[in-house]
Amino acid sequence: MRLIVCVALIVLGLSGCIFQNLSATRRLTDQVYALNDETRWGRVDLASQRVAPDYRVAFLQRHHAWGRHFQIADTDLTNVVMNPDSDGATSLIAVSWYDQRTMTLHGTVLEQTWTRLDDHYVLESERIVDGDERLLAPPETEDDDRVAVAE
């Protein structure tokens, strides 16, 4: 009888770990989908609330053209890998987008790094791993515009 009780307690304890990890994975996946959906529709202001404070200014600068010069046609979450400790993860996002100035379709694959902050996940960084790099290009300065006109 004691053996059955011990085995039952071990199984319950292990299932709690599994459910806790699923919960963390679900919270992360919800954040990934929400951020990329908000940026897709030009709501970079809302998406920036899902970004780590240290990366927020760079995020806003790198997404300045989204919804203005670049229209996001589609985003596709292709992969999410949770760190073993559930304190972070990496996601891959395939982005199809139009440059509205030329009306040409482009593709870019972003690797996003996520970290746990308190009870939720925030975007810590992102980089282009494939495709057109202009999607995350920083804004041009007025000096750059004057140089381009002068040439």
Chimera marker file (.cmm) of the C-alpha trace (Angstrom):
<marker_set name="trace">
<marker id="1" x="0.000" y="0.000" z="0.000" r="1" g="1" b="0" radius="0.5"/>
<marker id="2" x="2.833" y="2.392" z="0.851" r="1" g="1" b="0" radius="0.5"/>
<marker id="3" x="4.439" y="1.671" z="-2.489" r="1" g="1" b="0" radius="0.5"/>
<marker id="4" x="1.255" y="2.643" z="-4.325" r="1" g="1" b="0" radius="0.5"/>
<marker id="5" x="0.973" y="5.892" z="-2.364" r="1" g="1" b="0" radius="0.5"/>
<marker id="6" x="4.639" y="6.747" z="-3.042" r="1" g="1" b="0" radius="0.5"/>
<marker id="7" x="4.287" y="6.016" z="-6.770" r="1" g="1" b="0" radius="0.5"/>
<marker id="8" x="1.087" y="8.108" z="-6.913" r="1" g="1" b="0" radius="0.5"/>
<marker id="9" x="2.838" y="11.050" z="-5.203" r="1" g="1" b="0" radius="0.5"/>
<marker id="10" x="5.794" y="10.830" z="-7.586" r="1" g="1" b="0" radius="0.5"/>
<marker id="11" x="3.493" y="10.723" z="-10.607" r="1" g="1" b="0" radius="0.5"/>
<marker id="12" x="1.536" y="13.729" z="-9.301" r="1" g="1" b="0" radius="0.5"/>
<marker id="13" x="4.748" y="15.642" z="-8.670" r="1" g="1" b="0" radius="0.5"/>
<marker id="14" x="6.090" y="14.925" z="-12.129" r="1" g="1" b="0" radius="0.5"/>
<marker id="15" x="2.810" y="15.829" z="-13.786" r="1" g="1" b="0" radius="0.5"/>
<marker id="16" x="2.908" y="19.180" z="-11.989" r="1" g="1" b="0" radius="0.5"/>
<marker id="17" x="6.287" y="19.876" z="-13.609" r="1" g="1" b="0" radius="0.5"/>
<marker id="18" x="4.914" y="18.930" z="-17.010" r="1" g="1" b="0" radius="0.5"/>
<marker id="19" x="1.844" y="21.150" z="-16.596" r="1" g="1" b="0" radius="0.5"/>
<marker id="20" x="3.983" y="24.030" z="-15.348" r="1" g="1" b="0" radius="0.5"/>
<marker id="21" x="6.190" y="23.749" z="-18.450" r="1" g="1" b="0" radius="0.5"/>
<marker id="22" x="3.145" y="23.591" z="-20.746" r="1" g="1" b="0" radius="0.5"/>
<marker id="23" x="1.823" y="26.683" z="-19.072" r="1" g="1" b="0" radius="0.5"/>
<marker id="24" x="5.106" y="28.523" z="-19.677" r="1" g="1" b="0" radius="0.5"/>
<marker id="25" x="5.138" y="27.368" z="-23.287" r="1" g="1" b="0" radius="0.5"/>
<marker id="26" x="1.566" y="28.550" z="-23.756" r="1" g="1" b="0" radius="0.5"/>
<marker id="27" x="2.320" y="31.965" z="-22.222" r="1" g="1" b="0" radius="0.5"/>
<marker id="28" x="5.352" y="32.343" z="-24.482" r="1" g="1" b="0" radius="0.5"/>
<marker id="29" x="3.488" y="31.286" z="-27.615" r="1" g="1" b="0" radius="0.5"/>
<marker id="30" x="0.669" y="33.721" z="-26.816" r="1" g="1" b="0" radius="0.5"/>
<marker id="31" x="3.208" y="36.566" z="-26.508" r="1" g="1" b="0" radius="0.5"/>
<marker id="32" x="4.946" y="35.617" z="-29.783" r="1" g="1" b="0" radius="0.5"/>
<marker id="33" x="1.655" y="35.528" z="-31.683" r="1" g="1" b="0" radius="0.5"/>
<marker id="34" x="0.398" y="38.756" z="-30.098" r="1" g="1" b="0" radius="0.5"/>
<marker id="35" x="3.569" y="40.776" z="-30.780" r="1" g="1" b="0" radius="0.5"/>
<marker id="36" x="3.823" y="39.626" z="-34.389" r="1" g="1" b="0" radius="0.5"/>
<marker id="37" x="0.121" y="40.184" z="-35.019" r="1" g="1" b="0" radius="0.5"/>
<marker id="38" x="0.338" y="43.711" z="-33.620" r="1" g="1" b="0" radius="0.5"/>
<marker id="39" x="3.365" y="44.554" z="-35.751" r="1" g="1" b="0" radius="0.5"/>
<marker id="40" x="1.703" y="43.025" z="-38.804" r="1" g="1" b="0" radius="0.5"/>
<marker id="41" x="-1.169" y="45.500" z="-38.504" r="1" g="1" b="0" radius="0.5"/>
<marker id="42" x="1.108" y="48.486" z="-37.899" r="1" g="1" b="0" radius="0.5"/>
<marker id="43" x="0.465" y="48.601" z="-34.136" r="1" g="1" b="0" radius="0.5"/>
<marker id="44" x="4.122" y="48.861" z="-33.213" r="1" g="1" b="0" radius="0.5"/>
<marker id="45" x="3.117" y="51.031" z="-30.237" r="1" g="1" b="0" radius="0.5"/>
<marker id="46" x="1.166" y="48.120" z="-28.728" r="1" g="1" b="0" radius="0.5"/>
<marker id="47" x="3.798" y="45.576" z="-29.681" r="1" g="1" b="0" radius="0.5"/>
<marker id="48" x="6.501" y="47.604" z="-27.921" r="1" g="1" b="0" radius="0.5"/>
<marker id="49" x="4.776" y="46.839" z="-24.613" r="1" g="1" b="0" radius="0.5"/>
<marker id="50" x="5.797" y="43.199" z="-25.167" r="1" g="1" b="0" radius="0.5"/>
<marker id="51" x="9.466" y="44.177" z="-25.583" r="1" g="1" b="0" radius="0.5"/>
<marker id="52" x="12.123" y="44.164" z="-22.866" r="1" g="1" b="0" radius="0.5"/>
<marker id="53" x="12.789" y="47.701" z="-21.575" r="1" g="1" b="0" radius="0.5"/>
<marker id="54" x="16.458" y="47.543" z="-22.662" r="1" g="1" b="0" radius="0.5"/>
<marker id="55" x="15.470" y="46.724" z="-26.256" r="1" g="1" b="0" radius="0.5"/>
<marker id="56" x="12.365" y="48.925" z="-26.602" r="1" g="1" b="0" radius="0.5"/>
<marker id="57" x="14.008" y="52.007" z="-28.189" r="1" g="1" b="0" radius="0.5"/>
<marker id="58" x="15.926" y="49.876" z="-30.690" r="1" g="1" b="0" radius="0.5"/>
<marker id="59" x="12.740" y="47.919" z="-31.434" r="1" g="1" b="0" radius="0.5"/>
<marker id="60" x="10.818" y="51.101" z="-32.215" r="1" g="1" b="0" radius="0.5"/>
<marker id="61" x="13.647" y="52.387" z="-34.426" r="1" g="1" b="0" radius="0.5"/>
<marker id="62" x="13.953" y="49.098" z="-36.308" r="1" g="1" b="0" radius="0.5"/>
<marker id="63" x="10.182" y="48.934" z="-36.923" r="1" g="1" b="0" radius="0.5"/>
<marker id="64" x="9.718" y="52.598" z="-37.874" r="1" g="1" b="0" radius="0.5"/>
<marker id="65" x="8.746" y="51.783" z="-41.489" r="1" g="1" b="0" radius="0.5"/>
<marker id="66" x="6.227" y="49.069" z="-40.590" r="1" g="1" b="0" radius="0.5"/>
<marker id="67" x="2.773" y="50.309" z="-41.534" r="1" g="1" b="0" radius="0.5"/>
<marker id="68" x="4.267" y="53.343" z="-43.312" r="1" g="1" b="0" radius="0.5"/>
<marker id="69" x="6.694" y="52.293" z="-46.058" r="1" g="1" b="0" radius="0.5"/>
<marker id="70" x="6.342" y="48.551" z="-45.479" r="1" g="1" b="0" radius="0.5"/>
<marker id="71" x="3.007" y="46.751" z="-45.428" r="1" g="1" b="0" radius="0.5"/>
<marker id="72" x="3.198" y="43.346" z="-43.791" r="1" g="1" b="0" radius="0.5"/>
<marker id="73" x="1.299" y="40.850" z="-45.934" r="1" g="1" b="0" radius="0.5"/>
<marker id="74" x="1.693" y="37.841" z="-43.637" r="1" g="1" b="0" radius="0.5"/>
<marker id="75" x="3.626" y="36.541" z="-40.667" r="1" g="1" b="0" radius="0.5"/>
<marker id="76" x="4.126" y="32.872" z="-39.971" r="1" g="1" b="0" radius="0.5"/>
<marker id="77" x="5.496" y="31.445" z="-36.744" r="1" g="1" b="0" radius="0.5"/>
<marker id="78" x="7.633" y="28.587" z="-38.041" r="1" g="1" b="0" radius="0.5"/>
<marker id="79" x="9.418" y="27.440" z="-34.882" r="1" g="1" b="0" radius="0.5"/>
<marker id="80" x="9.580" y="28.040" z="-31.134" r="1" g="1" b="0" radius="0.5"/>
<marker id="81" x="12.257" y="26.448" z="-28.965" r="1" g="1" b="0" radius="0.5"/>
<marker id="82" x="11.911" y="26.896" z="-25.217" r="1" g="1" b="0" radius="0.5"/>
<marker id="83" x="15.083" y="26.858" z="-23.129" r="1" g="1" b="0" radius="0.5"/>
<marker id="84" x="15.244" y="23.856" z="-20.775" r="1" g="1" b="0" radius="0.5"/>
<marker id="85" x="14.839" y="26.134" z="-17.734" r="1" g="1" b="0" radius="0.5"/>
<marker id="86" x="11.788" y="27.877" z="-19.321" r="1" g="1" b="0" radius="0.5"/>
<marker id="87" x="13.417" y="31.266" z="-18.671" r="1" g="1" b="0" radius="0.5"/>
<marker id="88" x="13.815" y="32.034" z="-22.347" r="1" g="1" b="0" radius="0.5"/>
<marker id="89" x="13.174" y="30.901" z="-25.880" r="1" g="1" b="0" radius="0.5"/>
<marker id="90" x="13.873" y="31.501" z="-29.543" r="1" g="1" b="0" radius="0.5"/>
<marker id="91" x="11.247" y="31.857" z="-32.248" r="1" g="1" b="0" radius="0.5"/>
<marker id="92" x="11.494" y="32.027" z="-36.030" r="1" g="1" b="0" radius="0.5"/>
<marker id="93" x="9.042" y="34.249" z="-37.890" r="1" g="1" b="0" radius="0.5"/>
<marker id="94" x="8.662" y="34.267" z="-41.679" r="1" g="1" b="0" radius="0.5"/>
<marker id="95" x="7.490" y="37.723" z="-42.790" r="1" g="1" b="0" radius="0.5"/>
<marker id="96" x="6.087" y="38.492" z="-46.236" r="1" g="1" b="0" radius="0.5"/>
<marker id="97" x="5.940" y="42.223" z="-46.851" r="1" g="1" b="0" radius="0.5"/>
<marker id="98" x="5.414" y="44.862" z="-49.511" r="1" g="1" b="0" radius="0.5"/>
<marker id="99" x="7.581" y="47.897" z="-50.018" r="1" g="1" b="0" radius="0.5"/>
<marker id="100" x="4.740" y="50.361" z="-50.670" r="1" g="1" b="0" radius="0.5"/>
<marker id="101" x="7.027" y="52.673" z="-52.615" r="1" g="1" b="0" radius="0.5"/>
<marker id="102" x="7.668" y="50.023" z="-55.281" r="1" g="1" b="0" radius="0.5"/>
<marker id="103" x="4.796" y="47.578" z="-54.584" r="1" g="1" b="0" radius="0.5"/>
<marker id="104" x="7.184" y="44.641" z="-54.656" r="1" g="1" b="0" radius="0.5"/>
<marker id="105" x="6.774" y="41.613" z="-52.409" r="1" g="1" b="0" radius="0.5"/>
<marker id="106" x="9.722" y="40.629" z="-50.182" r="1" g="1" b="0" radius="0.5"/>
<marker id="107" x="10.411" y="37.894" z="-47.672" r="1" g="1" b="0" radius="0.5"/>
<marker id="108" x="12.414" y="37.983" z="-44.468" r="1" g="1" b="0" radius="0.5"/>
<marker id="109" x="12.950" y="35.442" z="-41.686" r="1" g="1" b="0" radius="0.5"/>
<marker id="110" x="13.405" y="36.862" z="-38.197" r="1" g="1" b="0" radius="0.5"/>
<marker id="111" x="14.940" y="35.089" z="-35.230" r="1" g="1" b="0" radius="0.5"/>
<marker id="112" x="13.447" y="36.490" z="-32.041" r="1" g="1" b="0" radius="0.5"/>
<marker id="113" x="14.951" y="35.919" z="-28.617" r="1" g="1" b="0" radius="0.5"/>
<marker id="114" x="12.552" y="35.942" z="-25.675" r="1" g="1" b="0" radius="0.5"/>
<marker id="115" x="13.210" y="36.082" z="-21.940" r="1" g="1" b="0" radius="0.5"/>
<marker id="116" x="11.026" y="35.654" z="-18.904" r="1" g="1" b="0" radius="0.5"/>
<marker id="117" x="10.308" y="38.856" z="-17.000" r="1" g="1" b="0" radius="0.5"/>
<marker id="118" x="8.365" y="38.163" z="-13.806" r="1" g="1" b="0" radius="0.5"/>
<marker id="119" x="5.390" y="36.043" z="-14.922" r="1" g="1" b="0" radius="0.5"/>
<marker id="120" x="5.454" y="36.783" z="-18.667" r="1" g="1" b="0" radius="0.5"/>
<marker id="121" x="7.826" y="36.749" z="-21.630" r="1" g="1" b="0" radius="0.5"/>
<marker id="122" x="9.256" y="39.760" z="-23.450" r="1" g="1" b="0" radius="0.5"/>
<marker id="123" x="11.155" y="40.150" z="-26.699" r="1" g="1" b="0" radius="0.5"/>
<marker id="124" x="14.816" y="40.651" z="-25.893" r="1" g="1" b="0" radius="0.5"/>
<marker id="125" x="16.276" y="40.896" z="-29.394" r="1" g="1" b="0" radius="0.5"/>
<marker id="126" x="15.652" y="40.016" z="-33.008" r="1" g="1" b="0" radius="0.5"/>
<marker id="127" x="17.817" y="39.547" z="-36.036" r="1" g="1" b="0" radius="0.5"/>
<marker id="128" x="17.397" y="38.670" z="-39.669" r="1" g="1" b="0" radius="0.5"/>
<marker id="129" x="18.528" y="35.147" z="-40.516" r="1" g="1" b="0" radius="0.5"/>
<marker id="130" x="17.342" y="35.062" z="-44.140" r="1" g="1" b="0" radius="0.5"/>
<marker id="131" x="15.860" y="37.297" z="-46.805" r="1" g="1" b="0" radius="0.5"/>
<marker id="132" x="15.631" y="41.042" z="-47.342" r="1" g="1" b="0" radius="0.5"/>
<marker id="133" x="17.419" y="42.936" z="-44.575" r="1" g="1" b="0" radius="0.5"/>
<marker id="134" x="15.649" y="46.251" z="-45.206" r="1" g="1" b="0" radius="0.5"/>
<marker id="135" x="12.747" y="45.089" z="-43.049" r="1" g="1" b="0" radius="0.5"/>
<marker id="136" x="14.655" y="45.999" z="-39.866" r="1" g="1" b="0" radius="0.5"/>
<marker id="137" x="16.763" y="48.834" z="-41.241" r="1" g="1" b="0" radius="0.5"/>
<marker id="138" x="17.118" y="51.788" z="-38.864" r="1" g="1" b="0" radius="0.5"/>
<marker id="139" x="15.539" y="55.058" z="-39.999" r="1" g="1" b="0" radius="0.5"/>
<marker id="140" x="17.569" y="57.268" z="-42.262" r="1" g="1" b="0" radius="0.5"/>
<marker id="141" x="18.672" y="60.547" z="-40.758" r="1" g="1" b="0" radius="0.5"/>
<marker id="142" x="18.130" y="63.929" z="-42.367" r="1" g="1" b="0" radius="0.5"/>
<marker id="143" x="21.863" y="64.054" z="-43.125" r="1" g="1" b="0" radius="0.5"/>
<marker id="144" x="21.570" y="60.781" z="-45.066" r="1" g="1" b="0" radius="0.5"/>
<marker id="145" x="18.692" y="62.264" z="-47.073" r="1" g="1" b="0" radius="0.5"/>
<marker id="146" x="20.712" y="65.378" z="-47.933" r="1" g="1" b="0" radius="0.5"/>
<marker id="147" x="23.692" y="63.288" z="-49.032" r="1" g="1" b="0" radius="0.5"/>
<marker id="148" x="21.449" y="61.141" z="-51.244" r="1" g="1" b="0" radius="0.5"/>
<marker id="149" x="19.937" y="64.258" z="-52.868" r="1" g="1" b="0" radius="0.5"/>
<marker id="150" x="23.382" y="65.850" z="-53.393" r="1" g="1" b="0" radius="0.5"/>
<marker id="151" x="24.703" y="62.756" z="-55.188" r="1" g="1" b="0" radius="0.5"/>
<link id1="1" id2="2" r="1" g="1" b="0" radius="0.2"/>
<link id1="2" id2="3" r="1" g="1" b="0" radius="0.2"/>
<link id1="3" id2="4" r="1" g="1" b="0" radius="0.2"/>
<link id1="4" id2="5" r="1" g="1" b="0" radius="0.2"/>
<link id1="5" id2="6" r="1" g="1" b="0" radius="0.2"/>
<link id1="6" id2="7" r="1" g="1" b="0" radius="0.2"/>
<link id1="7" id2="8" r="1" g="1" b="0" radius="0.2"/>
<link id1="8" id2="9" r="1" g="1" b="0" radius="0.2"/>
<link id1="9" id2="10" r="1" g="1" b="0" radius="0.2"/>
<link id1="10" id2="11" r="1" g="1" b="0" radius="0.2"/>
<link id1="11" id2="12" r="1" g="1" b="0" radius="0.2"/>
<link id1="12" id2="13" r="1" g="1" b="0" radius="0.2"/>
<link id1="13" id2="14" r="1" g="1" b="0" radius="0.2"/>
<link id1="14" id2="15" r="1" g="1" b="0" radius="0.2"/>
<link id1="15" id2="16" r="1" g="1" b="0" radius="0.2"/>
<link id1="16" id2="17" r="1" g="1" b="0" radius="0.2"/>
<link id1="17" id2="18" r="1" g="1" b="0" radius="0.2"/>
<link id1="18" id2="19" r="1" g="1" b="0" radius="0.2"/>
<link id1="19" id2="20" r="1" g="1" b="0" radius="0.2"/>
<link id1="20" id2="21" r="1" g="1" b="0" radius="0.2"/>
<link id1="21" id2="22" r="1" g="1" b="0" radius="0.2"/>
<link id1="22" id2="23" r="1" g="1" b="0" radius="0.2"/>
<link id1="23" id2="24" r="1" g="1" b="0" radius="0.2"/>
<link id1="24" id2="25" r="1" g="1" b="0" radius="0.2"/>
<link id1="25" id2="26" r="1" g="1" b="0" radius="0.2"/>
<link id1="26" id2="27" r="1" g="1" b="0" radius="0.2"/>
<link id1="27" id2="28" r="1" g="1" b="0" radius="0.2"/>
<link id1="28" id2="29" r="1" g="1" b="0" radius="0.2"/>
<link id1="29" id2="30" r="1" g="1" b="0" radius="0.2"/>
<link id1="30" id2="31" r="1" g="1" b="0" radius="0.2"/>
<link id1="31" id2="32" r="1" g="1" b="0" radius="0.2"/>
<link id1="32" id2="33" r="1" g="1" b="0" radius="0.2"/>
<link id1="33" id2="34" r="1" g="1" b="0" radius="0.2"/>
<link id1="34" id2="35" r="1" g="1" b="0" radius="0.2"/>
<link id1="35" id2="36" r="1" g="1" b="0" radius="0.2"/>
<link id1="36" id2="37" r="1" g="1" b="0" radius="0.2"/>
<link id1="37" id2="38" r="1" g="1" b="0" radius="0.2"/>
<link id1="38" id2="39" r="1" g="1" b="0" radius="0.2"/>
<link id1="39" id2="40" r="1" g="1" b="0" radius="0.2"/>
<link id1="40" id2="41" r="1" g="1" b="0" radius="0.2"/>
<link id1="41" id2="42" r="1" g="1" b="0" radius="0.2"/>
<link id1="42" id2="43" r="1" g="1" b="0" radius="0.2"/>
<link id1="43" id2="44" r="1" g="1" b="0" radius="0.2"/>
<link id1="44" id2="45" r="1" g="1" b="0" radius="0.2"/>
<link id1="45" id2="46" r="1" g="1" b="0" radius="0.2"/>
<link id1="46" id2="47" r="1" g="1" b="0" radius="0.2"/>
<link id1="47" id2="48" r="1" g="1" b="0" radius="0.2"/>
<link id1="48" id2="49" r="1" g="1" b="0" radius="0.2"/>
<link id1="49" id2="50" r="1" g="1" b="0" radius="0.2"/>
<link id1="50" id2="51" r="1" g="1" b="0" radius="0.2"/>
<link id1="51" id2="52" r="1" g="1" b="0" radius="0.2"/>
<link id1="52" id2="53" r="1" g="1" b="0" radius="0.2"/>
<link id1="53" id2="54" r="1" g="1" b="0" radius="0.2"/>
<link id1="54" id2="55" r="1" g="1" b="0" radius="0.2"/>
<link id1="55" id2="56" r="1" g="1" b="0" radius="0.2"/>
<link id1="56" id2="57" r="1" g="1" b="0" radius="0.2"/>
<link id1="57" id2="58" r="1" g="1" b="0" radius="0.2"/>
<link id1="58" id2="59" r="1" g="1" b="0" radius="0.2"/>
<link id1="59" id2="60" r="1" g="1" b="0" radius="0.2"/>
<link id1="60" id2="61" r="1" g="1" b="0" radius="0.2"/>
<link id1="61" id2="62" r="1" g="1" b="0" radius="0.2"/>
<link id1="62" id2="63" r="1" g="1" b="0" radius="0.2"/>
<link id1="63" id2="64" r="1" g="1" b="0" radius="0.2"/>
<link id1="64" id2="65" r="1" g="1" b="0" radius="0.2"/>
<link id1="65" id2="66" r="1" g="1" b="0" radius="0.2"/>
<link id1="66" id2="67" r="1" g="1" b="0" radius="0.2"/>
<link id1="67" id2="68" r="1" g="1" b="0" radius="0.2"/>
<link id1="68" id2="69" r="1" g="1" b="0" radius="0.2"/>
<link id1="69" id2="70" r="1" g="1" b="0" radius="0.2"/>
<link id1="70" id2="71" r="1" g="1" b="0" radius="0.2"/>
<link id1="71" id2="72" r="1" g="1" b="0" radius="0.2"/>
<link id1="72" id2="73" r="1" g="1" b="0" radius="0.2"/>
<link id1="73" id2="74" r="1" g="1" b="0" radius="0.2"/>
<link id1="74" id2="75" r="1" g="1" b="0" radius="0.2"/>
<link id1="75" id2="76" r="1" g="1" b="0" radius="0.2"/>
<link id1="76" id2="77" r="1" g="1" b="0" radius="0.2"/>
<link id1="77" id2="78" r="1" g="1" b="0" radius="0.2"/>
<link id1="78" id2="79" r="1" g="1" b="0" radius="0.2"/>
<link id1="79" id2="80" r="1" g="1" b="0" radius="0.2"/>
<link id1="80" id2="81" r="1" g="1" b="0" radius="0.2"/>
<link id1="81" id2="82" r="1" g="1" b="0" radius="0.2"/>
<link id1="82" id2="83" r="1" g="1" b="0" radius="0.2"/>
<link id1="83" id2="84" r="1" g="1" b="0" radius="0.2"/>
<link id1="84" id2="85" r="1" g="1" b="0" radius="0.2"/>
<link id1="85" id2="86" r="1" g="1" b="0" radius="0.2"/>
<link id1="86" id2="87" r="1" g="1" b="0" radius="0.2"/>
<link id1="87" id2="88" r="1" g="1" b="0" radius="0.2"/>
<link id1="88" id2="89" r="1" g="1" b="0" radius="0.2"/>
<link id1="89" id2="90" r="1" g="1" b="0" radius="0.2"/>
<link id1="90" id2="91" r="1" g="1" b="0" radius="0.2"/>
<link id1="91" id2="92" r="1" g="1" b="0" radius="0.2"/>
<link id1="92" id2="93" r="1" g="1" b="0" radius="0.2"/>
<link id1="93" id2="94" r="1" g="1" b="0" radius="0.2"/>
<link id1="94" id2="95" r="1" g="1" b="0" radius="0.2"/>
<link id1="95" id2="96" r="1" g="1" b="0" radius="0.2"/>
<link id1="96" id2="97" r="1" g="1" b="0" radius="0.2"/>
<link id1="97" id2="98" r="1" g="1" b="0" radius="0.2"/>
<link id1="98" id2="99" r="1" g="1" b="0" radius="0.2"/>
<link id1="99" id2="100" r="1" g="1" b="0" radius="0.2"/>
<link id1="100" id2="101" r="1" g="1" b="0" radius="0.2"/>
<link id1="101" id2="102" r="1" g="1" b="0" radius="0.2"/>
<link id1="102" id2="103" r="1" g="1" b="0" radius="0.2"/>
<link id1="103" id2="104" r="1" g="1" b="0" radius="0.2"/>
<link id1="104" id2="105" r="1" g="1" b="0" radius="0.2"/>
<link id1="105" id2="106" r="1" g="1" b="0" radius="0.2"/>
<link id1="106" id2="107" r="1" g="1" b="0" radius="0.2"/>
<link id1="107" id2="108" r="1" g="1" b="0" radius="0.2"/>
<link id1="108" id2="109" r="1" g="1" b="0" radius="0.2"/>
<link id1="109" id2="110" r="1" g="1" b="0" radius="0.2"/>
<link id1="110" id2="111" r="1" g="1" b="0" radius="0.2"/>
<link id1="111" id2="112" r="1" g="1" b="0" radius="0.2"/>
<link id1="112" id2="113" r="1" g="1" b="0" radius="0.2"/>
<link id1="113" id2="114" r="1" g="1" b="0" radius="0.2"/>
<link id1="114" id2="115" r="1" g="1" b="0" radius="0.2"/>
<link id1="115" id2="116" r="1" g="1" b="0" radius="0.2"/>
<link id1="116" id2="117" r="1" g="1" b="0" radius="0.2"/>
<link id1="117" id2="118" r="1" g="1" b="0" radius="0.2"/>
<link id1="118" id2="119" r="1" g="1" b="0" radius="0.2"/>
<link id1="119" id2="120" r="1" g="1" b="0" radius="0.2"/>
<link id1="120" id2="121" r="1" g="1" b="0" radius="0.2"/>
<link id1="121" id2="122" r="1" g="1" b="0" radius="0.2"/>
<link id1="122" id2="123" r="1" g="1" b="0" radius="0.2"/>
<link id1="123" id2="124" r="1" g="1" b="0" radius="0.2"/>
<link id1="124" id2="125" r="1" g="1" b="0" radius="0.2"/>
<link id1="125" id2="126" r="1" g="1" b="0" radius="0.2"/>
<link id1="126" id2="127" r="1" g="1" b="0" radius="0.2"/>
<link id1="127" id2="128" r="1" g="1" b="0" radius="0.2"/>
<link id1="128" id2="129" r="1" g="1" b="0" radius="0.2"/>
<link id1="129" id2="130" r="1" g="1" b="0" radius="0.2"/>
<link id1="130" id2="131" r="1" g="1" b="0" radius="0.2"/>
<link id1="131" id2="132" r="1" g="1" b="0" radius="0.2"/>
<link id1="132" id2="133" r="1" g="1" b="0" radius="0.2"/>
<link id1="133" id2="134" r="1" g="1" b="0" radius="0.2"/>
<link id1="134" id2="135" r="1" g="1" b="0" radius="0.2"/>
<link id1="135" id2="136" r="1" g="1" b="0" radius="0.2"/>
<link id1="136" id2="137" r="1" g="1" b="0" radius="0.2"/>
<link id1="137" id2="138" r="1" g="1" b="0" radius="0.2"/>
<link id1="138" id2="139" r="1" g="1" b="0" radius="0.2"/>
<link id1="139" id2="140" r="1" g="1" b="0" radius="0.2"/>
<link id1="140" id2="141" r="1" g="1" b="0" radius="0.2"/>
<link id1="141" id2="142" r="1" g="1" b="0" radius="0.2"/>
<link id1="142" id2="143" r="1" g="1" b="0" radius="0.2"/>
<link id1="143" id2="144" r="1" g="1" b="0" radius="0.2"/>
<link id1="144" id2="145" r="1" g="1" b="0" radius="0.2"/>
<link id1="145" id2="146" r="1" g="1" b="0" radius="0.2"/>
<link id1="146" id2="147" r="1" g="1" b="0" radius="0.2"/>
<link id1="147" id2="148" r="1" g="1" b="0" radius="0.2"/>
<link id1="148" id2="149" r="1" g="1" b="0" radius="0.2"/>
<link id1="149" id2="150" r="1" g="1" b="0" radius="0.2"/>
<link id1="150" id2="151" r="1" g="1" b="0" radius="0.2"/>
</marker_set>
